[in-house]
């Protein structure tokens, strides 16, 4: 349509146009109006997208709060306002103490508040115990080791004392402190400048930025054999693994961080692309276990024993469909959101009770309801809804694998939750300066998340790896689960 048309729409100009020209102008205007209306509807849907109806992370949700003060709601007498915190009947959790006592300090009365005397019986009438965790005055201790070289009185040879096992000759920081800094850097996401401030607060010691960078690189080098061992082990058959990927900036270029995880381990891999070649490099050309993932095209057709697509992603697609303009979109979206919610509820009930009999009865009824809904809506659906429904029909064995094998969860939460630590690291650091640093970050995050999954100390693992890297006679720590 002519952009200057608005300047030509005056009565005199229109009066000079033929009937055919006027009809063409009206038709052209109606097309533009229709396109603008569609664009407005698309923008409305885009504006309302959040983590519940799209792939946006929860951290990206915007709190939509009115600036106008709302009038207080009138409370019904039979429904008092719910107080915050634990509700009546809630099974609370009581702290069970620290599990150890490092020092016991006896507190005896000194002056009698009644007569002012200081004489008290040696045997206490009552002892009250109160265990407190304290931050000691100097949690970082600076030790000077003086290695003596002495003459053996028996053979006359010179003998030099050995260094303690928790220090490495030539390094100013002990292995335990280096491991703690590795934890602060890769789990607490603490920048080097804040690490310097922390070291001053805890021990009044000054450490250069170069020392902190070298420490992180030294830890990465020490854990590399453990990462290679875990990577080779993952390619072997595991009953069920979860896979996902997230973008990562390397000097302004988009790279990809892949994760393969289950309840016992978590392996991060730095990669250039989001392609099938990267997936095969991580898992091999085929996998004989069950692969849990989202519906990204890379996973479609990958030769695994079986696949379970993430129902949470599918639910978000149908939630978005409810908001899209189109014939039957709202009815179709609501119907399948209800079906997916029912599936999640009954799977959660099975997970808590492990009652296979009741679960199988529900599965039989649910399958009949699911196929009936698909048959009802397929011919009535528009383009977007039809694409979703055809995916449910054609890849039913991948969307609903958990119905017959409930030991496989219906979502991909294992991988998505594993990525949250990496996403936080990416947001704090802004990415990596080189591909090599990106790979180092993936290795360090692998240790952090795997140790957390296995209930192990990340700091202890880093310290053991540092000692093993400097002493060939020490065995390296392993990330493999102990089944």
C-alpha positions, 0 to 999 in steps of 0.5 A: 500500500502506498505510504503517502496514501493518507495525503491523497485521501481528500474529497477532491482527489477521491472524486477524480478516481474511477469506481475501479480505483476506489474498489482497489483502494478499499480492498488494499486498505482492508488487507492492511487492516487485517494484517495490523489486527493479526500483528496486534493479536500476536504482540498481545500474546507475546506480551503475556508470555512467561514461564507458565506458557512458554520456554522462558525461565522463571527468572525472566517473569515480570511481576505485573503489579498495579500501582493503584492500591487495592481496596481490602477484600471483605473476609467471610466470617467462616473463612479467616485470612490465612496466616503466613508460615506453617499451617495447622497440621503441617508436619514441621522439621526440627533442627537436630543439632550440628552432629559434633562438639569441637569444644566444651566450655563450662560456665560457673557462677562467679558472684552471688546476686543475693549475698555478694560472696564467691563461694559456690559448691563444686557439684552443680544442682542443674546443668543447662546445655546450649550448643552454638556454632561460632565463627572463630577469630581467625578461621584462616591460619597462616603457618610457617613450616620449618623443614629441618635437615639433620644428620642420621647418627646411625649412617651419617646421611642427611635427611630432610623432613617431609611436608605435611600432606595437606600442602604442596611445595611451592604453593602459598595456599593450602589445598583446603583453602584452594578447594574452598576458593574453587567452591566460592568461584564455581558454586557461590559465583563469587568474583575474584575481587570479592574473594580477595575481600573475603580472604581479608575479612576471614584472615587479614591476608592479601592475595593477588588476582593472579594467584586466584586465577592460577588456583582456579586453573590448577583445580581444573587441571586436577579434576580433568581425569575425573571428568574424562572418566565420567564422560566415558562412563556416561556413554555406557548404558544408563537406565534413564538420562536427561539431556538439555542445552543452554546458550553460552556467550564466548567473546560475544559468540553464541556457543552451547552448554550441554548437560546430561544428568540423572539423580546420581551424576551431572555432566556438562559439556561445552560445544560449538553448536546445538546439533545432532553431532554434539549429541552423538559426541556426548552419548555416542551414535546410539543409546540403549537407555531411555532418553528424557528431553524436550521436543527439540528437533535434535532429539527427534529420531536419535536412536535411543532404546526409548524416549520420554518427551517433557510433558511440562514443555507440552503443557506450556505449548497448550497454555500458549494456545489458549491465548492465541486467536483462532477457532477452537484454540481455547477449548483445545488448549484447556482440554489438553492442559487438564489432561496433562495436569491429571497425568502429573497428579496421578504420577505424583501419587504413584511416586509417593505410594508405589501402588501399581495396581491403582496406577494401572487402572488409571492408565487404562482409563486415561489412555481411552480419554486421551485418544477420544480427545485427539479424535474429537479435536484433530479435524477441528484444529487450526494450524498451531493446534493441529501441529500440537495434536499431530505431534501427540498422535504421531509421537505418542510412545515418546510423550506417554512412555511413562504411562507404561514405565512409571520409573521414568518421570514424565518431565525433564526436570533433572536436566533443567534443574541442573542447568540453573547453576550454570545459567546463574554462573553465566549471568554473573560472569557474562560468559567466557573469554575463550572456548578453553575457559568455557570448557574449564567452566563446564568441568568445574560445574560438573564436579559441583553438581555431581557432588551435590547429587551424591551428597559429597563435599565439593571442597573435599573433592577439590582438595583430594584432586589437588593432592592426587595431582601433585602426588602420583602415589595418591589415587584420584577421586572419582565422580562415578556413582557408587551403586 
